[in-house]
Every structure is written in structure tokens, then in C-alpha cells.
Amino acid sequence: MSDFSSHPGLAPTRPGTNLPEQSVSDLARSVKRTVEDAFGYVRVRGEISQPKRHTSGHLYLRLKDDAAVIEAVCWKGTVARLSIRPEEGMEVVCTGKLTTYPGRSQYQLVIDSMELAGEGALLKMLEERKKRLAAEGLFDAERKKPLPFLPRVIGVVTSPTGAVIRDILHRLADRFPRPVLLWPVAVQGEGAAAQVARAIQGFNRLEPGGPVPRPDLLIVARGGGSLEDLMAFNEEIVVRAAAESRIPLISAVGHETDTTLIDFASDRRAPTPTAAAEMAVPVRADLLDQVLDDERRLHRAMTRALDQRRTLVQGLARGLGDPQSLLNGLSQRLDDRGERLTLSMRAGIERNQGAVRQLGLKLRHPRDVLRLAVTRLDGAARALRTGLDGALRLSDGRYHRIADRLSDRALRRSLADGTARLADLPPRLDRAHLAGLTAKADRLAQLGRLLESVSHRGVLSRGFALVTDADGQPVTRAADLMDGQRVAIAFQDGDRPAVIGAPTPSAKPARSRKQAEIPPQGRLF
Amino acid sequence: MTDQTLPPDIAALSFEDALAELERIVRQLEEGKAKLDDAIQSYERGTWLKRHCEAKLREAQAKVDRITIAADGTIGAEPARLD
């Protein structure tokens, strides 16, 4: 606090008071000095009101709470470095100094830095934004594109200065050097978000085969920093640009523990820029090893395949046996067979020769056969003649003997005998015949008598009668007769016709009585 | 290496695909079940694939370009000078 009374150069202007008189400017200057000395570095929390960007680039605003208002200004150079974009109603904590503006009797806060009031508020805002973008589907898993195994060109969106791009290039060089296209952007402060978004869109707009090669992988990277420092990567335009990128995109913002909204929209999230480079490319040396190993295996497998087949062929060849020995054996068999053939041929010939000789010996000359046949023929002719002569002589003798015996004497004698016997026969025949006849007559008479004795005729003679029907058949039962039936009654001396039935007026009672007695008589038979 | 005789279908393969096919051929041959003629064909193709893979691996280059934007908005690139 200045002591006005001790201020030099001030003189009393009125009697009775020793207060020196001073100019407005002096006073204003004095106030300014006092304020700046007393409030050279302050942190003040308040709500932003009426932020206004002047064409000069400076930002004017008010900080207020429920009871007071302080004018504030943020010079152009500082605005660019602010981690947040001041907006109406934003609760912020500003750091800076108090000064006065003598021209308008104002005091104001000159802001050096500005941050959101409390992490909670910022995080709450981010959480709401995240939910909103997620609801649009920007973070959906099916939007994620696979990274190329070995990108031809890698596009990197980051600050051209600083450690991030160097870390990425170093790691790429270690693993697999690739052509890199750097799209330089501011990674914090005003305009950073817009630049990052434009860079992502710009890479996507590059035509394949154009003068600038289109990357097939993007890395959006930034080094570590406070939550406010990373705010550009939470901005909606950046998140949307990342989500809409057709080129696969790796986000690598801040350190491992930092998560920004671009990480949800990117295809892969790397915890650090270095890790992004590791995701981007495989290790060349490993691949080279793998290729060389494959080559060795290729050779080995092929060699083994050939060896196996060679061994197999050799084994089979052994299985086939030595053709020479095979031939030798066969040749020997052939020799043996040949020899046996010769021997057997010779033996056969000899055997046949013997047989021929034998047969030849048995074979007589046709002349001999003829001579023999002639001899036999002569013999036979002689025997024939002799036999014929003998037979003739024999027959001649027999003829004479039979002729001698042939005379009619015997015939005559037989004739005389026959004649005598013929004369003798008739008387004998008569006698015999007569005797037989008498005997037969006697026998006949005898039989006649016998017959008479057994005939019914005899019964008839004793007074019985025989009734016969129209056919002459005897009637033996009264039941066989019907009234009016005609019958014949045989008596001893002859037959009489009769009619069966009750006596008619014309009939005589005696007759009917006699007829009625017949059936009982019949029972006697 | 005679790249001009590299079969065009192999030359068109990406490194990844070429390596995958090479591995497949190696496994097949190692199984040793293929007919000899097929095995020889596979072997030849495997050799080409290996050459192709090697060539792809040799393409490694550390060129770093920096995007420039002309006043009319056209995008160009120039060698980046970092550090």
C-alpha cells in the first residue's frame, strides 16, 4: 500500500489539508501499479459470460459468479495455446494477472491459461458426448476394418515437431521401414481438432495411383498431456473423421492411461505412438527368417520326398531280384531240360527202332505169305476132293442098302391085317352098344322114380294144391295176393284158373270154402 | 533371382498372401503325401513364392514425405526434414 502522504512531488493545494493533488493519469497509473503488484498472479474460478473474439485475434470475456463480474482478456498469442475453447456458461479456472485499463477506469484479468473447472465437469461432458456418438453407431464393432498385414504407405497425422513422429519413424525403421506420409497438424490449442479432421479426410481423398500415394494405413498420434491437452482428440469433428475414414486408422493419443473419444472411433487403439508403429508393420527380420525357414523346409521336404522315393525304388528293385541270377537259374533249367530232351529223344528213337525191328522181324514177305496161302489152298483143295469122294461113296452105299430094303411085301401084309380087323369090328360094336343101352334105360327108370318121389306132384296126389300167379310163380303167402287177382291152382291131375277175393253172388259157396282153405295149406310148405 | 520370369499370378500376390501360400505348400510337402509330379510343381511354386516374399521384404525403405497443401488446395508431398 502506498502511502500517499509520503509521495514525493505532491504539494498541499489547500490550507488545512496536506493531501497532495495529483493528475487523473497519475492516479490511474498509481492504481494500475498497485493492482498489478498486489494481483500479479491469481487463479480465479468463474463462469464465462459473453466471450467475444475481436478481429485483432484477442478474446474478450467476462468471468462471473452469482455476485460479481470481472472483465477478462486473452491475448491473441495465448488464445492459440488454450486447451479449451471458451464458451458461454463454461465453468473455468483461469490463471493470469490483474491489471487496469486506465482509459475506461476498468480493471481486468489477463488470462494466461484456462481450464475447465474440475475434471468431473469435463469428464461428464465427454461422457455425454461419447454416449451420443455411440448411439449414432460411430463406435460399432462392425465398422472396424482390419489393418493391412504389410501396408505399402503409412499416413501419419501428428505434429511435425516433437517426439511423437520421431518415435513412430524409429520404431518403423526398427521393424519394417515403409514409406511414410506425414500430414502436419497442431495437436492442441485452437484449430487443432479441425486440422486433425481435415488431415484424416485429406488422406482419404487421395486417389490411388495419384501423384501423392494414397496410404493404406493411417496413424493419428499425439504425445501425453493433461486431459485438456488432449481435448482436440475428443472433439466431435475428429471423432467423426476417424469413424468415416475408409483407410484403416490407428489412434495413438497420449499415454496408455489416456483415453480420448477418437480411440473409440478408430479401427485400433494404440496406447502410445510407438505401439502404433508396432501395430502398423510386422518385424521384417522375423518375416525374412520365416521366409528363409520356409525355403529350408521346402528344400528339406522335397529332398526327403525324392530320397524316400529313391529308397522305395531301390527296395522294389531288390525285391525284383538280380535278373542275371534269375537268368542263370532259368538258363540252367533250360540246359537241363535240353539235355533231358536229347536223352529222351534218343531213348525214344532207340525204343521205337527196337519195336520197328521187332515188328520187322514179324513181318513176312508177301511172296512167302502167298506161297503159304497157295500151299494151304492146295491142301484144302486136296482135302476137299478126298472128302467129296468119300461122301459120294458113302452115300452110294447107303442108297443101295435102302433100295434093297425097299419092297411091297410089308405093305401087302399090313393091308391084309387091316382088312381082317375091319371085318371083325361091326359085330363088336353092336354088342357093346346094346349092352350100354339096356343099362341106361334101367338107370333112367330108376331116376324117374326117384324124381317122382320128391316132386310136389306127389304132394298134390295127397290132396294138396299149388297156387301160381299169372307168371306161373308159386304163391306161398296169402299176403302176396290181392282181391281179384287171377291165379292158377295146380292139382294132381291138372290146373284150374281161379280168382282171389270174397265170394260173388254167382260163385258157389263150396268153391269159396275150398279156396279159402288154400292159404293155411300153403303154410305147410 | 530372375523377377522377369516370376509368374504373373504370383507377382500380383500381396506379401501376406504369398507367405500364407508358401507356408501351406511347405506343410503339404512336409506331410509327404503328394504325388511326385504334384510335389515337384508345388516345390517350384514354393520357390517362386519365396522369391516374391523376399523381394517384398527387400522393398523396405524409410522414405518420409511431408504433405504440403498449395494455395489452391491441391495436395503435394515433399521430403520431410525432421530434427
Interface residues (C-beta under 8 A of the other chain):
Chain A: P148 F149 L150 P160 I165 R166 L169 L172 A173 F176 P177 R178 P179 V180 L181 L182 W183 P184 A199 G202 R205 L206 P211 V212 R284 L287 L288 Q290 V291 D294 E295 R297 L298 R300 A301 M302 R304 A305 Q308 R309
Chain B: S14 F15 E16 L19 L22 E23 I25 V26 L29 E30 G32 A34 L36 A39 I40 Y43 G46 T47 K50 C53 E54 K56 L57 A60 Q61 A62 K63 V64 D65 R66 I67 I69 I75 G76 A77 A80 L82 D83
